[in-house]
């Protein structure tokens, strides 16, 4: 259970790391919500900076405050911003506490006035004035079942008229049928053992979103450079082996095809960020920059275990769990979809049944808890398996295992895999 000071710091931390929230919740915020003097001063400083259209961060806020270790206290607030406690909840708690404090003060004043035998009319007048302070906005509308039912029925009609695809298209027919498209606020984990093709698969998801639904998409690559990713994309789309592109052993026709392919890629709302700085805080900052400046709606991160959090006190599992929770909270806060790659434990290919499960996620911790969807890539051919479970030939196939689906359930989708160009396509039975 959070103390009042904690709630105040979580709220202030959210304002510091996401300046847009102060506009969104402006009518619900005021300095009297904050009981702690330092926190109240911090809010006043934030409000002051906002009124002057200045950037709100630890540095600018600290310059308006007095005392020791101000920057350190603000950094603690910023870390607390990624708590599961949402902004409306913080406001609701602080509002209730403010109302209780105000009411307590009113009762005390009335008692004092009665003791001093003040005129009853004057007491009532002062009481009405004080009580009016309690009439402030609330962050959430009360539920209305009639409205909710209408929204539910409308949602069904929309889904029927769009073949169930309301989210961002994956570019794969059977996956879109299974998921209904990637949904806003979702954290999607793509796991796979080494050489399963998880980077190529996730790259295809990002590229297809930009290509088919014109979704502004950004790829954060901590393992590969932008040039390496573009080579893969060029190979996947042109059908020319990545080896030939890398070696420069192309004929004139192939070079022309590469130019055409890159030209088509260039026209898409697609960005690649090479992720030279691996800290979680910097990643959050960069994502917000892409959302603000390029209206990014889908973010792909390759890969989860390469992102490092500021808190090194716990285990590596705890650190990775914090990264996953932060990304989920960020997806909800910014109303975007986040796809994050995750490695699997090395032992998955050494057991009799090499098909991965949720427990195979490396440093899994709370990854599967934070995620809305977990997809695991399995290519039976890689392990020398000739036939799939249904008796079909396994060569050139890939099973996309939906090991978790918060709103879609679990299941499995088969794709074809062209190893020479590391490309996944809709299943072609051989």
Number of C-alpha atoms within 10 A of each C-alpha: 4 9 7 16 14 14 23 23 25 26 27 26 23 23 24 26 21 19 16 15 15 18 13 10 14 11 12 17 21 13 14 14 21 24 16 14 10 15 21 18 17 23 25 17 19 24 21 15 17 16 9 8 9 12 14 21 19 19 13 16 23 20 11 15 15 10 8 8 10 18 17 12 15 22 17 13 25 23 18 19 26 22 17 12 15 16 20 15 14 19 22 16 15 22 23 14 16 18 19 13 13 17 16 11 13 17 12 12 16 16 13 12 15 13 9 9 10 12 10 11 9 10 17 12 10 14 15 11 11 16 13 9 12 15 9 12 13 15 17 10 7 7 8 8 9 9 9 11 11 10 12 12 11 12 13 11 12 14 14 12 10 10 11 18 19 18 16 25 26 25 21 18 14 16 20 19 15 17 22 20 19 25 20 17 21 24 29 25 29 28 31 26 24 13 9 18 21 24 25 18 20 23 22 23 22 26 25 20 26 26 22 13 13 15 21 22 27 26 25 23 21 20 16 14 16 18 11 13 19 16 19 25 23 24 23 22 18 18 17 19 18 20 15 13 17 13 8 10 11 16 10 9 9 16 15 12 17 21 14 14 17 17 11 13 18 11 10 18 18 21 20 16 16 18 22 13 12 16 15 19 18 16 20 15 13 15 22 18 13 18 20 12 9 15 16 23 22 29 22 22 26 25 21 23 22 20 21 20 21 12 12 10 8 8 11 16 16 19 21 23 23 23 26 26 22 21 28 24 22 22 22 17 16 17 17 21 26 27 27 24 25 27 22 23 17 12 10 18 16 9 8 7 9 15 17 21 17 18 14 19 24 20 20 22 18 16 26 21 15 21 22 19 24 28 26 28 23 23 27 22 16 16 13 10 12 13 14 17 8 7 8 12 16 22 19 19 28 25 21 22 22 24 18 22 16 12 9 13 12 15 13 16 18 21 22 20 22 16 12 13 20 20 20 22 17 16 18 11 12 10
